[in-house]
Amino acid sequence: MEKTKVIVGLGSCGIAAGAGKTYKKIQQLLEAEKLDFELKKTSCIGMCFREPLVEIVDETGSYIYGNMDEDRVVEVIEKHVVNHKPIKDFVVKTDLFETQDKSFFDDQVKIALRHCGYIDPESIGEYEAHNGYEAIKKIADEEIGQEQVIDMVLHSGLRGRGGGGFPTGMKWRFALNSLSENKYIICNADEGDPGAFMDRSLLEGDPHAVLEGMIIGAYAIGATDGVIYCRAEYPLAITRLNIAIEQARDRGYLGDHIMGIEGFCFDIYVKEGAGAFVCGEETALIASVEGERGMPRKRPPFPAVSGLWKKPTNINNVETWANIPWIITNGPEAYAKYGTEKSKGTKVFALAGKINNSGLVEVPMGMSIRDIIFKLGGGIPEGKKFKAVQLGGPSGGCIPEYLSDTIVDYDSVNATGAIMGSGGMVVMDENTCMVDVAKFFLRFTNSESCGKCTFCRIGTKRMLEILERITEGKGEEGDIEKLEELAYQIKDSSLCGLGQTAPNPVLTTLKYFRDEYTAHIIEKKCPAKACKNLLTYEIIEDKCTGCTVCARKCPVNAIAGERKQPHVIDQEVCIHCGDCYSVCKFDAITVS
């Protein structure tokens, strides 16, 4: 009988939630009490809302425990590992009985995330034990040619998961047909939106899958060198990538004559980026790798013809590369059976915002936004109403509740004015101000503009100034028309995709929530009661007990009244901070 395994999720999200302390506590118990089990590490399985996570695998099956602090884990080790009595109330996932979070996994199909949270990401042996590097072995053993590999990727229907959704196989074929002695493969791991959480988790949880995907891509186009461009803010991902690269070299998966394929020599190194959002754009990324300032370049020529060091270069993001080995091993038909006619396979989304089950999910293309939010995501906290979802990162768009039956595929999402992006999905409830949301995302894209294009550099600044005035109660008639005019000029005149999509949050909120803009400008009211300068606090005379708590809390002495007598707020002095509203225990203060 195999030893019981105790596996701790040590991705960045788990470590931030205290998984490091949980691991040390288990280690102490193992050594001090001389217990007989194997302690192992893994990464995030996507259930970030239940971190820290600890999995116990014994002769009866697998049990994943959630919210494992140092006290809870002592109880679990004692009752489950020592006395073989699982604590059902703490279990968040098992195949042996129903759990409260079962629906989080029910409709997921894990291809890109197939190993994340299940293997030790620092062990090439565990990756190999789960069909790792079988794809490149298959290519070598069956003597599958470059064109055949590209045909397999084309027939799978895989489209680039970094945002644009361009057919991956077609992109590879352009690079293969570009004549050059030197070609390059690049993994873009620098996308700066909520979807980048997905990139980081994949690199932390299954770095070998990304390496194997790149090796296959290099073989297909005839590349000799590969670069993983990863933002320096992901230290754990970079550490595990470098470990994986060394292990792959030692096993012969990188280097000269890989797997005995004559003339196939390929190696990879990690280039740390400074976290500039614009370096998610492929030509800006190339400039950064070359040691220049990360700024987009004119296209054509496209990177497939003239990219890194002016040589043919193929760039895909982390999720795209992670899909490749699975497609080669299982066949393109197995991948294409998931999804829709024009968007095959699965897509990873990072669920964030006003949602109960935040984390990573991987679903078949074609699932509705509503099902992702309410089945996998568990709906909106505190029973509040779902209002909108922002899809596609900072330069994505906002999709309203009444369009939440929209399916997730490239064409359907694009039709709403949003974009798929790299998979960020930010959920908003009834208390979210859509004008404020547009301002939030535009502030980010404006601050991250590289400054090369006049319309992006200055246009987004002018749009941001208008939005700031509107949310401060200083909006004017004609502001909506100015925003629209600027937005379309920026979309039409910016050089790169990031500039062209920067106005999307404004355009989609204007399209679906125009009444909120009107209320801010004409009525000087924020319907969601989120814009501080547009709120009015008043005391209800019949409910006020004269306890004086609000008056003592007010930072500007705007509240007056005798003790045990109704108080009054001086609206001329009030700074709309809301402190009085938050401390009143008698519901005597209203906000409008």
Buried (B, 14 or more C-beta within 10 A) or exposed (E): EEEBBBBBBBBBBBBEBBBBBBBEBBEEBBEEEEBEBEBBBBBBBBBBBBBBBBBBBBEEEBBBBBBBBBEBBBEBBBBBBBEEEBBEEBBBBBEEEEBEBEBBBEBBBBBBBBBBBBBBBBBBEBBBEBBBBBBBBBBBEEEBEBEEBBBBBBBBBBBBBBBBBBBBBBBBBBBBEBEBEBBBBBBBBBBBBBBBBBBBBBBBBBBBBBBBBBBBBBBBBBBBBBBBBBBEBBEBBBBBBBBBBEBBEEBEBBBEEBBEBEEBBBBBEBBBBEBBBBBBBBBBBBBBBEEEEBBBBEEEBBBBBBBBEEBBBBBBBBBBBBBBBBBBBBBBEBBBEBBBEEBBBBBBBBBBBBBBBBBBBBBBBBBBBBBBBBBBBBBBEEEBEBBBBBBBBBBBBBBBBEBBEBBBBBEBBBEBBBBBBBBBBBBBBBEBBBBBBBBBBBBBBBEBBBEBBEBBBBBBBBBBEBBBBBBEBBBEEEBBEEBBEBBEBBBEBBBBBBBBBBBBBBBBBBBBBEEBBBBBBEEBBBBBBBBBEBBBBBBEEEEBBBBBBBBEBBEEEBBEBEEEEBBBBEEEEBEBBBBBBEBBEEEBBEEE
